[in-house]
């Protein structure tokens, strides 16, 4: 789309906005992500093209040619060049700003900046601020755990091995199964060690199997650093809400399934204040709004496999 015309868009990158694959920074589900961009949640979805105009201003162009954007992304991922030049007839909306951070810029244009404000034009889009913690950062943290699953899983194995080695020196003590104080991708110092929960944590009155979560009264009050609050109260709530999704279907995109190695599936699920990432053949991790940058492990246990299998059956998948 790069021409001598100042209205041309110099494409830098693109992402999909579909029920099965959308920028999670925009919302917990596909309709919410569309609403963040003032778009109708059409089943076919959109392609989002991010670039600069002739003056260097940031623009996000939504197009209805999803296949074109999917081919471009696949080509770029393979290290191949691809000239993404959508037909003007496919343009649904042109929105000022970028909803995601873009590390590149056109070398022949001024530095990326928001366009001059115009009457009747919405406030420019902006990526989430990684200096704070909230729903967008929590969802992005879960995305990063999914992307780096092998690293997170290896850390769990290392923690368990270290705790096994130390258990001999702690006679009679109750050993937590894993360190849940790992920090999310946005970065922070690790917090205190937390024990694992299992999928039974969502059952009313249950305590997490094979774990001691009794580190306080667990009343849910106080700030995120209040040690009297059990962070696994939030995990129990997330598991309970996930079970509720099986009975009453949530908005499309709340539960998504994608390819994983070994014939497994990678699940991503979100709800008010929580995000989950899991492999259908392994354990799960939960992130909470109320626990900044903590990644809380959920043990596989006897109940998690059936829950993950049921969630995978109802999840939307990339076509």
N, C-alpha and C positions, 0 to 999 in steps of 0.2 A: 504493500500500500504506500510505499515511499515514492513520492514524485516531487516535482518542484512546487507543487501547490502547498500553501501554508496550512490548508485544511487536511492534508494527507496525514495518515498515521504511520509513524515509523515503529514497526512492531518489534517489541523486545522479548515478550514471552506470552504464553497463553495457558489457560486452565479450563477444565470442564466444570460445568454447573449442571449436573444431572441428578436424578433421585439417588443413584448409587455412588456418585463421585462428585463431591462439591467441596469448596474450601471451608473446612470446619470452623475457621475463624469467623465465618459469617453467621453461624447459627447451629442449634442442636439438630436440625433436620432440614430437609430440602425446602419445604415451604418457608421456613424462617430465613434460610439463606437467600432465597429469592426476594423475600420481603425487604431484606437489608439493602437490596439493590433496586427496589421499586419495580420488580419484575413479577409477572404472573407465573405461578408454579406449573408450567406446562409439562406434561409427562415426557415429552421428547427432550426437554432440557435446552441448554444453551452452551455456546462456547464463549469464554471471556478472553478477549484479546487486549493485552496491556501494552501501551506504547506511548510515544511522545508525538505531539504535533510539531509543525515547522518552527515554532518558537520554543520548543523544549518542554511544553506543559504536559503534565501527566493526564492520560485519558484511559478509561476502561470501556471498551466497546463490546456490547453483548450482541452475538449473532445467533441465528437459528440453524446455521449449518454446523451441527455438532460433529458430523463425520469429518469435515475439513479440519477442524481443530484437533480431533483425535488423531488423525493421520500426521499432522504437524508435530504433535507432542511425541508420538511414537518414533518419528524420524529423528527428532532432536535427542531423545533418550538413547538412540542407537548411534549417536555421534554423526548423523547425516545432516546435510543442509536441506532446508525446506523453506521455500518462499511462501509464507502465509499471507495471502492477499485475498481476503474475503470480498465477495461481490457486494456492492453497496445495497443491493436489494435484500441481502440477508441481514442487514443491520437492524437490530430491534431497538437498541438504545445506546447512546454515547454518554457516559457518566464521567464527570471530572474526578481526578485523583485515581489512586490505586488502592484496592482493598487489602493487598498483600505487599510485603516488602520485595522489591526487585533490586537485585545487586548490580545489574548492568544498566548502561545508558548509551545512547547513540553518541559516538565520538564527534559527529559533525553538527551537533546541536547544543544549545545552552544546557546547563545542568538541569536535571529534572526539578520541576517546581509545579505547584498547583496553578491552574489557570486563573486569570483575573476573575473575581466574582461578578456574576451577572444577575440581574433581577429575574427571579423566577427559576433560577438554576440551583439545584440542591447543593448543600455543603459538600466539598470534595471528599471523596473516600480516603481513608487512611488506614494503614495496617495497625494491628493491635500494638500497644505500648508494652514492650517486654520488661519495663521497669516496674510494672504493677502486676498483680495477680487477680484474675477474674475469669468469667466463663470462656472468653475467647482464648486466653492463655492456657486455661485448663484443657480445652479441646486440642490446642496445638501441642501441648505436652503429651497428650495421649497419642496423637499422630506420630510424634517422635519416638515414643516407646514402641509403637507398631513398626515403624521404619527400622529401628535398631533393636528388634526383638532379641536377636542372638546375643547381643551385648548385655542386655538387661537380664536375660535368662542365665548367662554365664556368671553375672554378679550374684544372682541368687544362689547358684551352686557354690560359689566361693564363700559366701556368707555362711551357708549351712556347714561347709567343711570346717570353717574356722570355729563355728559354735560347737560342732562335734568335738573338736580338739580341746576346746575350753571347758566342755561339760564335765570332764573327768576331775577338773579342779574345783568344780562347784557342786559339791556333794549335796544332794537333797533339793537343789534349786529347780524351779520350773523353767525350762528352756524355750524361749520363743523360736519359732521355726525359721524366721527369716528377718532380715533388716528391711523394714518398710520405710526407712528414712531416706531413701535414695532421692536425689533431687532430679527434677524434670529438666527438659532440654534448655529451658530459658536460663537456667543456672542459679544455684544458690549453694550455701554450705549445707551438707547433709544434716538432717535433724536427728532427734533421738531414735533409738531402735524401737520398732513396733512389731508385735507378733502378727502372724498371718491369720486370716479368716478363711473359712471355706464357704462353699455355696449355700450351706445351711444357715448362714448368718442372716439371711432374709426371713427366716421363719420366726414368727412371733415367740418371744420368750427364749429362743435358743441362744447359746453362746457359741462362738466359732469353735468348730471341732479342732482338736489337737492344738489349741492355742490358748494362752492365758491373756485375755483382754481386760482383766480387772485392774486397770491402772488409775481408777478414779470412779467417781459416781456416774460418769457418762451422761450427764444431764443435757449436754449439748450447748450449755451457756458459756459465755466468756469469749475472749479473743482467740485467734488461731494458735497462740503460744501458750494457752492455758492448759497445763498438764492434767487438770482435774477432768477434762473432757476426753472421752474415748473417741479417737478418730474413726474407730470401726463402727460407731453408731451410724456414720455416714455411709460406710460400706454396706451395712445391713439394710439401710434404706434403699441404696442403689440396687442391691440384689432383689429386694422385695418389689421395687418398681419394674425391674426386668421381668420378674415372674408375672407381674400384672400385664406387661406387654403381650404375653402369650394368650391372655384372656380377652384383652381389649386392645386391638391394634393401635399403635401410636402413629403420629404423623409419619409419612413416608420419609425414609432416610435416617430415622432414629437408630435403626439397626442395619448395619451394612456388612457384607461379607465379601472378602477378596481372596485371591490365590495366596497360598502359603506352601512352603516346601513339604515334601513327604506326603503329599495327598491331603494335607490338612487345609483348613480355612482360617483366615485371620478375621476376627470379628471386631468391629468398632461400634459401640453403642453409647448414646448420650441421654441425659435427662436433666431435669432442673437441679443444677449444682453438682453434677457428677459426670464422669466419663469412664468408660470401661474399654480395655483392649485385651483380647484373649486369642489364643490358638485353640481350635477345637480338640487338639490332641494333647493339650498341656494346661497350664494354669492361667490365671488372669491377673490383671493389674487395674486398680481403680485410682483415679485422681478426683479430688474434691475441691470445690470452691473454698470450703472452710479450712482446708489444710494446704496452704500455699506451697507449691513446688514439691510436695511429698507424693511419692508413688507407692501405693499400698498394695501389697501382694495378696492374692486370694488363692489359698491352697486348692489343689485339684479335688481332694477329698472324694467322698462317695456321691455327692449330689451335683457337683459342677459339671461333669460330663454330659448328663442328661439335659441340664439347663442350656449348655452351649449348643448341643445338638438341636434342641428345639428352637433356639434363637437363630441358628444358621438356616433352619428350614423356612423361617418367616422373613429373613433378611433380604434386602434388595442387593442385586449383584451387577457388576459392570457387564454390559452386553458384549 
